[in-house]
Amino acid sequence: MDVINLRSDTQTLPTAEMLAAIQTADLGDDTYGEDPTVRRLEAMAAAMLGKEAAMLCISGNMANLACLMAHGGPGDEAVLDPDSHIFYYEVGGLASVAGMMPMPVQSRDGKLYPDDVRAAVRGRNLHYPIPRVLCLENTHNRSGGRVTPLDLHNALCDTAHDLGLTVHLDGARIFNAAIAAGVPASAFAEKADSLMFCLSKGLSCPLGSIALGSKEFIAKADRARKRLGGGMRQAGIIAACGIVALETMIERLADDHANARVLAEGINTVPGLSVDMDTVETNMVYVDHSATGLSTTEVLARMKAAGVLASGRPPRHFRLVTHRHYGADDVREAVERIRKALAQ
Ligand SMILES: Cc1ncc(COP(=O)(O)O)c(C=O)c1O
């Protein structure tokens, strides 16, 4: 078998059905609101998530940023986890583009808690920025794809609203969260004022993310998207894949979760490696390699030479993400390759 690429679920390639859908998609100029395939995808997504309106964006990063720009502006405060994707991996766009002030609240096991949010949100005072929006992330990437359960999610939304803040949910992998929590994704959307989810991760589209909210909110986010250079023309070629993804790719995410458990159990039999099984809730496996005595760079290099690609989370961890290109036998094969690579 070729290389087993478990760096991320973003490595997934479009399905044959997606490529065929591109060829037959009805197209128009989306900036004129005239691409029927985009309109159809946005209507489908809004109905699925129980929101009034939806907007297709190039990326999750752009969808998050356009939403933040619709929630607030320069000098306003965004309350968020310093381990969130928006804080950690989006090039500081929150501050440098939206002009907003981050108020960090540290997550624990990938979850924020209402008391910590309450403690971080200061009352109104001439000296303080105005707290505008609470950002949540579900599943939570840097904790290894952990899930905030629905009751905690709802309590966080209620807390934010009590404090006069709106809520934005970075739901890049909201369908993974929904499957793991055993609830429809719309349950997580209900109390969030806005959310975004990605088509380009486990759902296998080549690109595309969807921002959702009220009609009024999405009209504001649409202006922000345009300002970011994200106005598109015949974007139906992206939307055509998105429609196939929503119709055919969601339920199978459960297979990725099951394969992540198989992978993690296998990794726990490799000398020097360990995975805390409680952390494996969805499709990510964070592996502690510190007992090998090797650096993360060395571990990744040996694995690569043995035909397994992973992402480094130095100094102690690497990350493996299961996705539709690999089944249970493939992840078992990955474990054996890793075992050999580290035995040398
Ligand atoms: C939680 C989370 N939010 C947002 C994004 C950004 O998505 P994109 O890579 O499409 O910009 C990612 C990407 O990995 C993510 O994991």
The ligand as an SDF file (V2000), in Angstrom:
LIG
                    3D

 16 16  0  0  0  0  0  0  0  0999 V2000
  -11.5890   24.0910   14.2940 C   0  0  0  0  0  0  0  0  0  0  0  0
  -11.2010   24.6940   12.9970 C   0  0  0  0  0  0  0  0  0  0  0  0
  -11.7160   25.8830   12.6470 N   0  0  0  0  0  0  0  0  0  0  0  0
  -11.4230   26.4720   11.4830 C   0  0  0  0  0  0  0  0  0  0  0  0
  -10.5790   25.8720   10.5880 C   0  0  0  0  0  0  0  0  0  0  0  0
  -10.2160   26.6080    9.3300 C   0  0  0  0  0  0  0  0  0  0  0  0
  -10.6190   25.9880    8.1820 O   0  0  0  0  0  0  0  0  0  0  0  0
   -9.8540   26.2890    6.7980 P   0  0  0  0  0  0  0  0  0  0  0  0
   -8.6330   25.4680    6.8250 O   0  0  0  0  0  0  0  0  0  0  0  0
  -10.8520   25.8590    5.7670 O   0  0  0  0  0  0  0  0  0  0  0  0
   -9.5760   27.7440    6.7390 O   0  0  0  0  0  0  0  0  0  0  0  0
  -10.0100   24.6300   10.8990 C   0  0  0  0  0  0  0  0  0  0  0  0
   -9.0720   23.9800    9.9650 C   0  0  0  0  0  0  0  0  0  0  0  0
   -8.4460   22.9860   10.2590 O   0  0  0  0  0  0  0  0  0  0  0  0
  -10.3270   24.0220   12.1420 C   0  0  0  0  0  0  0  0  0  0  0  0
   -9.7910   22.8550   12.5080 O   0  0  0  0  0  0  0  0  0  0  0  0
  1  2  1  0
  2  3  1  0
  2 15  2  0
  3  4  2  0
  4  5  1  0
  5  6  1  0
  5 12  2  0
  6  7  1  0
  7  8  1  0
  8  9  2  0
  8 10  1  0
  8 11  1  0
 12 13  1  0
 12 15  1  0
 13 14  2  0
 15 16  1  0
M  END
$$$$
